Amino acid sequence: MPRWRVACDGCDRSAWIGAVDAVPGAAPAAFDAWCEACQEGVRLEGATSGSCAVCGRPLTIAAPRFVEVFGALQNLAAVLAAWDGDAAALAELLPERPRFLTDLDPAVPVPGDPDEVRSALAALDQGAWTEAEARLETLAAERDDARLWRALAVAHERRGGLAAAEAALDHALARDESAGLRLQRGALRARRGDFGAAREDLARAGSGFEARWNRAALALLEAVATHPGLPEAPVLERARAEAGEPSSAWSDHTVGRLLWSLLVERATLHLRESRPECPDARVLRAAEQLLEFDTFWDRAMVLEGYARLGLAAEAARVAHPLALGLAQGIAGEPALAGAMAGGISTVLRGALHAMEAGRPGQACDAIVSLLRRDDLPRYRVPCVCGRGAVGVVEVIDAGEEAGVEAG
């Protein structure tokens, strides 16, 4: 278990947090704990939790919570801006979830490979894609080896040459029928909208997770591209069955998340073309109910979609409780209690009042002022000394004598 040392950059206040004299495989006999509100350390003997004797708040025995405040404020500012009609900051925070999964790992040299093949594959492995592409174009044609054609396809795709990558995979598949090659070419065909050809490839891509997800994603993409409104229930049921158990991880796609993204893209296109045939708000409200999870990142994705489309009432419906929850959570952080963080707390109270009154722009300005402070962007909070700020300055594994200075 790591240990953290917190210290002020304006006075000599310093303390360790974490297990004391930890032995691998054994429960620690004691913990150095830290009250983030009072900024005092205390030793806990034979206990894994405790409360501060002064303020009664729970003591921290692991990574201090205050280092998360700046990130939470950034999230809040982005939500408020989207509520106010500008979704750009929130769009930058959302994860880029891969729509189709494929294997772009470079080929590994095998015994008997000549130096020029080893050199080309090494360039691909090291990310020198332009060099690898040039070398592999010659080698793949000369040696007519499926492995080199696939390596060339990887180099093309890494450089954005999707058509060239697909052509290289055509050569590879003509020489080696494999599920991996089918998966890779099927993903490329799906991305360019050749649904029939993609379906043929992905049907022969095996039963691994990537193949099953790609088949589910293709079914959604085709349904949204070819039919107005939501995909029919049987299409969604088959997609969910193919994709398997959904993941709540923020960076993973699920059937519901992908469906939402596809519908927002379609609605954006209709908006640009002034096409009235898709009742976007009604369809999106229905799709919102198909999301598998209700995490911050799911709600933020929904908010970004509504804000991007200019559906202000829907954006406000989602943003209001989301922003209030974030702000209340930040305001409740122990490190922001007490006189030393009074200025931060005052700004948060003002922002909360503006949110409750339905004035997101005013609330956003207040939160942005906190993001411009000297301490919070350095993952620090004001020290009780009034001269400096407390932050993590060292992290070590329990039992080590030397630490790693924190940034």
C-alpha positions in Angstrom: 0.0 0.0 0.0 1.5 3.4 -0.9 2.2 6.1 1.6 1.6 9.8 0.8 3.3 12.8 2.3 1.4 16.1 2.3 3.1 19.4 3.0 2.5 23.1 2.8 4.7 25.2 0.4 4.5 28.2 2.7 5.2 26.7 6.2 6.6 23.6 7.8 3.3 21.7 8.1 3.8 18.1 6.9 2.4 14.6 7.5 2.4 11.1 6.2 -0.7 9.2 5.2 -1.0 5.4 4.9 -0.1 2.1 6.5 2.8 2.1 9.0 5.5 -0.7 8.7 3.3 -2.7 6.4 4.3 -6.3 5.7 3.3 -7.9 2.4 0.4 -10.3 3.0 -0.3 -9.0 6.5 -2.8 -6.4 7.7 -1.1 -3.2 8.8 -1.0 -2.7 12.6 -1.3 1.0 12.3 -2.1 3.9 10.0 -0.9 7.4 9.7 -4.2 9.3 9.2 -4.9 12.9 8.1 -7.9 15.2 8.8 -8.3 17.1 5.6 -10.5 19.7 7.3 -8.2 20.5 10.3 -5.0 19.6 8.4 -3.7 17.5 11.3 -2.1 14.1 11.3 -3.0 11.3 13.8 -1.8 7.7 14.4 -4.5 5.0 14.3 -3.4 1.9 16.2 -5.2 -1.3 15.4 -7.9 0.5 13.4 -8.6 1.1 9.7 -10.8 4.1 10.1 -11.5 6.9 12.6 -12.8 10.4 13.1 -11.1 13.6 13.9 -11.2 14.4 17.6 -11.6 18.1 16.7 -14.1 18.3 13.9 -15.6 14.8 13.8 -15.0 14.2 10.1 -13.7 10.9 8.9 -9.9 10.7 8.7 -8.1 9.9 5.4 -5.8 6.9 5.5 -5.2 6.6 1.8 -4.9 9.0 -1.2 -6.1 12.4 0.0 -9.4 13.5 -1.6 -8.4 17.1 -2.1 -6.4 16.2 -5.2 -9.7 15.4 -7.0 -11.2 18.9 -6.4 -9.7 20.6 -9.5 -10.8 17.8 -11.9 -14.3 17.9 -10.4 -14.4 21.7 -10.8 -13.4 21.3 -14.5 -16.3 18.8 -15.0 -18.7 21.2 -13.3 -17.6 24.2 -15.4 -18.1 22.1 -18.6 -21.6 20.9 -17.5 -22.6 24.5 -16.7 -21.3 25.8 -20.1 -23.3 23.1 -21.9 -26.4 24.0 -19.9 -25.8 27.6 -21.0 -25.6 26.4 -24.7 -21.9 25.8 -25.3 -21.1 22.1 -25.4 -17.4 22.4 -26.6 -15.7 22.0 -23.2 -17.9 19.1 -22.3 -17.2 17.4 -25.7 -13.5 17.6 -25.0 -13.9 15.9 -21.6 -15.9 12.9 -23.0 -14.0 9.8 -23.8 -13.4 8.8 -27.5 -14.9 5.4 -27.4 -13.8 3.2 -30.3 -16.9 2.3 -32.4 -15.3 -0.8 -34.0 -12.6 -2.9 -32.4 -9.7 -4.3 -34.3 -6.2 -5.5 -33.8 -3.5 -3.0 -34.9 -0.6 -4.6 -33.1 2.4 -4.9 -35.4 3.5 -8.3 -36.7 6.3 -10.0 -34.8 9.4 -11.1 -36.7 9.8 -14.9 -37.0 12.9 -17.0 -37.4 14.2 -16.8 -40.9 13.0 -13.2 -41.6 15.7 -11.3 -43.5 17.1 -8.1 -42.1 15.0 -5.9 -44.3 11.8 -7.5 -43.0 12.9 -7.2 -39.4 13.8 -3.6 -39.9 10.5 -2.8 -41.5 8.6 -4.5 -38.7 10.7 -2.8 -36.1 9.8 0.6 -37.6 6.1 -0.3 -37.4 6.5 -1.4 -33.8 8.3 1.8 -32.9 5.6 4.0 -34.4 7.6 5.1 -37.4 4.6 4.5 -39.6 5.6 6.5 -42.6 9.0 4.7 -42.8 7.3 1.3 -42.2 4.7 2.0 -44.8 7.3 2.8 -47.5 9.3 -0.3 -46.7 6.4 -2.6 -46.4 4.8 -1.5 -49.7 7.9 -2.9 -51.4 8.4 -6.0 -49.2 4.8 -7.1 -49.3 4.6 -7.0 -53.1 8.0 -8.7 -53.5 7.5 -11.5 -51.0 3.7 -11.8 -51.4 3.4 -12.7 -47.7 0.0 -12.4 -45.9 1.8 -11.3 -42.7 3.5 -8.5 -44.5 0.3 -7.4 -46.3 -1.4 -7.3 -42.9 1.6 -5.2 -41.5 1.2 -2.9 -44.4 -2.5 -2.6 -43.7 -1.7 -1.6 -40.1 0.8 1.1 -41.3 -1.8 2.5 -43.8 -4.5 2.6 -41.1 -2.2 4.2 -38.5 -1.6 7.0 -41.1 -5.3 7.3 -41.9 -5.2 5.6 -45.3 -8.3 3.5 -44.8 -8.8 2.6 -48.4 -5.2 1.5 -48.8 -5.4 -0.5 -45.6 -8.5 -2.3 -46.9 -6.7 -3.1 -50.2 -3.7 -4.5 -48.4 -6.1 -6.7 -46.4 -7.6 -8.0 -49.6 -4.2 -9.2 -50.6 -3.6 -10.8 -47.1 -7.0 -12.6 -47.1 -6.3 -13.9 -50.6 -3.3 -15.7 -49.1 -4.5 -16.5 -45.6 -8.1 -16.9 -44.5 -8.1 -15.9 -40.8 -10.6 -14.6 -38.3 -8.2 -11.7 -37.4 -7.9 -10.5 -41.0 -11.7 -10.7 -41.4 -12.2 -8.7 -38.2 -9.8 -6.0 -39.4 -11.3 -5.7 -42.9 -14.8 -5.9 -41.6 -14.2 -3.0 -39.3 -12.9 -0.9 -42.2 -15.8 -1.8 -44.4 -18.3 -1.0 -41.6 -16.6 2.4 -41.1 -17.2 3.3 -44.8 -20.8 2.2 -44.7 -20.5 -1.0 -46.9 -22.8 -2.9 -44.6 -23.2 -6.0 -46.7 -19.5 -6.6 -47.2 -18.8 -5.8 -43.5 -21.5 -8.2 -42.4 -19.9 -10.9 -44.5 -16.5 -10.4 -43.0 -17.6 -10.0 -39.4 -19.7 -13.2 -39.7 -16.4 -15.0 -40.2 -14.4 -13.1 -37.6 -14.8 -15.7 -34.9 -16.5 -15.5 -31.5 -14.1 -13.3 -29.6 -15.3 -10.2 -27.8 -14.1 -7.8 -30.5 -15.9 -9.8 -33.2 -19.1 -10.0 -31.2 -19.0 -6.2 -30.4 -18.3 -5.3 -34.0 -21.3 -7.3 -35.2 -23.5 -5.6 -32.6 -22.1 -2.1 -33.6 -22.7 -2.9 -37.3 -26.3 -3.8 -36.7 -26.9 -0.4 -34.9 -25.0 1.6 -37.5 -27.0 0.1 -40.3 -30.3 0.5 -38.6 -29.7 4.1 -37.8 -28.4 4.8 -41.3 -31.3 3.2 -43.1 -34.4 3.7 -41.0 -35.9 6.8 -39.3 -36.6 6.8 -35.6 -35.2 4.2 -33.2 -34.0 0.8 -34.4 -36.8 -1.8 -34.0 -36.8 -3.7 -30.7 -35.6 -7.0 -32.3 -32.5 -5.3 -33.7 -31.7 -3.9 -30.3 -32.3 -7.2 -28.6 -30.0 -9.0 -31.0 -27.3 -6.3 -30.6 -27.4 -6.6 -26.8 -27.2 -10.4 -27.0 -24.3 -10.2 -29.4 -22.4 -7.6 -27.4 -22.8 -9.4 -24.1 -22.7 -7.9 -20.6 -22.4 -4.1 -20.8 -19.4 -2.3 -19.2 -19.9 0.6 -16.9 -16.3 1.8 -17.5 -16.3 5.4 -18.7 -14.2 4.6 -21.8 -16.2 1.6 -23.1 -19.1 1.7 -25.5 -22.3 -0.1 -24.8 -25.2 -0.7 -27.1 -27.1 2.2 -25.4 -24.1 4.6 -25.6 -23.4 3.8 -29.2 -27.0 4.1 -30.2 -27.1 7.6 -28.5 -24.0 8.7 -30.3 -25.3 7.5 -33.7 -28.6 9.2 -33.2 -27.0 12.5 -32.2 -24.8 12.3 -35.3 -27.8 11.7 -37.5 -29.7 14.6 -35.9 -26.8 16.9 -36.4 -26.7 16.0 -40.1 -30.5 16.6 -40.3 -30.0 20.0 -38.6 -27.4 21.0 -41.1 -29.5 19.9 -44.0 -32.7 21.4 -42.5 -34.4 18.0 -43.0 -37.7 17.8 -41.0 -38.4 14.1 -41.3 -36.7 12.9 -38.1 -38.4 14.2 -34.9 -35.0 14.3 -33.1 -36.1 15.4 -29.6 -38.7 12.6 -29.3 -36.3 10.0 -30.7 -33.5 11.1 -28.4 -35.7 11.1 -25.3 -36.6 7.5 -26.1 -32.9 6.6 -26.7 -32.0 8.2 -23.4 -34.1 5.6 -21.6 -32.1 2.8 -23.3 -28.8 3.7 -21.7 -27.6 0.9 -19.4 -26.0 3.1 -16.8 -26.6 6.5 -15.0 -23.0 7.5 -14.3 -21.7 11.1 -14.6 -20.2 10.2 -17.9 -23.5 8.9 -19.3 -25.4 11.9 -18.2 -22.7 14.2 -19.5 -22.8 12.4 -22.9 -26.6 13.0 -23.0 -26.2 16.6 -22.0 -23.5 17.2 -24.7 -25.8 15.8 -27.4 -28.8 17.9 -26.4 -26.7 21.1 -26.1 -24.9 20.4 -29.5 -28.3 20.2 -31.1 -29.6 23.3 -29.5 -32.4 21.5 -27.6 -32.2 23.9 -24.7 -35.1 22.6 -22.6 -33.8 19.0 -22.8 -30.3 20.2 -22.0 -31.5 22.1 -18.9 -33.5 19.0 -17.8 -30.4 16.9 -17.7 -27.9 19.6 -16.6 -29.7 21.0 -13.6 -29.5 18.0 -11.4 -26.1 17.0 -12.7 -24.6 20.3 -12.0 -26.2 20.6 -8.5 -25.0 17.1 -7.6 -21.4 17.9 -8.7 -21.4 21.3 -6.9 -22.8 19.9 -3.7 -20.3 17.1 -3.7 -17.4 19.6 -4.1 -18.8 21.9 -1.5 -18.9 18.9 0.9 -15.3 18.0 0.6 -13.6 18.1 4.0 -10.6 20.0 2.6 -12.9 22.9 1.7 -14.3 23.2 5.3 -13.0 25.8 7.7 -11.7 29.3 7.4 -8.6 28.5 5.3 -10.9 27.6 2.3 -13.5 30.2 3.1 -13.0 32.0 -0.2 -13.6 28.8 -2.2 -16.6 27.9 -0.2 -18.1 31.4 -0.7 -17.7 31.1 -4.5 -19.3 27.6 -4.4 -22.3 28.8 -2.5 -22.8 31.6 -5.0 -22.6 29.2 -7.8 -25.1 26.9 -6.2 -27.5 29.8 -5.7 -27.2 30.7 -9.4 -27.8 27.0 -10.4 -30.9 26.8 -8.3 -32.2 30.0 -9.9 -31.6 28.6 -13.4 -28.7 30.9 -14.2 -26.0 28.5 -15.5 -23.9 31.2 -17.2 -23.4 33.1 -13.9 -22.6 29.8 -12.1 -20.1 28.9 -14.8 -18.3 32.2 -14.4 -18.0 31.6 -10.7 -16.5 28.2 -11.1 -14.1 29.3 -13.9 -12.8 31.9 -11.3 -11.8 29.0 -9.1 -10.1 27.2 -12.0 -7.9 30.3 -12.3 -6.6 30.3 -8.7 -3.0 29.6 -8.0 -3.5 26.6 -5.7 -6.3 24.4 -7.1 -4.8 24.0 -10.6 -1.7 22.6 -8.8 -3.9 20.1 -7.0 -3.4 21.9 -3.7 -5.7 23.5 -1.1 -5.2 26.5 1.1 -3.2 25.8 4.3 -4.3 26.8 7.7 -1.2 28.9 8.0 -2.7 31.4 5.5 0.5 31.7 3.5 0.8 28.6 1.4 -1.1 25.6 0.0 -1.1 21.9 1.0 -0.4 19.3 -1.6 1.0 15.8 -2.1 4.8 16.1 -2.3 5.9 12.5 -2.1 4.5 9.0 -2.7 6.3 5.8 -1.7 5.5 2.2 -1.4 5.1 1.2 2.2 8.5 0.2 3.7 10.6 2.1 1.2 13.0 4.8 2.4 13.1 6.9 -0.8 10.1 8.5 -2.3 9.0 10.0 -5.6 8.4 13.7 -5.7 4.9 14.5 -6.7 4.3 17.1 -9.5 
